[in-house]
Amino acid sequence: MVRALPDEAIVCRCENVTAGAVRESAGFGGGEANRVKSLSRVGMGRCQGRYCQLAAVELVAGQAGCTPSAVGRFRGQAPVRPAPIGAFLRNG
């Protein structure tokens, strides 16, 4: 279903990246998720790809003619998940 999205459909809400932009970047970046991420900015917003990664990887796999597992996952950027400072301090 994701591969059938129209080019105008927003895939990454944080960076306002469309399915068409992901497909176009896949043409330049080959079938590798992190190259597409750096070319299109998909997954670089506030959520760091937690909402758009699966859809973007599926679109890249569709363009590359391979499986999503062959495309890979986005590398995490620090902080992967924000944590309160108290989580790192010892209590008592």
Summary of the structure (lengths in Angstrom):
residues: 92
radius of gyration: 15.2
end to end distance: 52.2
largest distance: 55.8
contacts: 259
relative contact order: 0.19
helix: 45%
strand: 5%
